[in-house]
């Protein structure tokens, strides 16, 4: 798995992932506890993990690469 998430994209993903997970765990009543809760949980985990591992499967499928060339 070659990295395909870089720079600003990576920072934005990590920040959004942390914010979504904070919403899920710190104030679940805000999300209603239903489908929105689960969507926020899954999206938060996906954003955080793709930011940390610098690899996005969807980017790979679409041929997108935001990493600078070396």
Long-range contacts (C-beta under 8 A, 24 or more apart in sequence): 1-53, 1-55, 2-55, 3-54, 3-55, 3-67, 4-54, 4-55, 4-56, 4-59, 4-60, 4-64, 4-65, 4-66, 4-67, 5-50, 5-51, 5-54, 5-55, 5-56, 5-59, 5-66, 5-67, 6-54, 6-65, 6-66, 6-67, 6-68, 7-66, 7-67, 7-68, 9-66, 10-51, 10-54, 11-51, 12-51, 13-47, 13-48, 13-50, 13-51, 14-47, 14-48, 14-51, 14-52, 16-44, 16-47, 17-44, 17-45, 17-46, 17-47, 17-48, 17-49, 17-51, 18-44, 18-48, 19-44, 20-44, 20-47, 21-45, 21-48
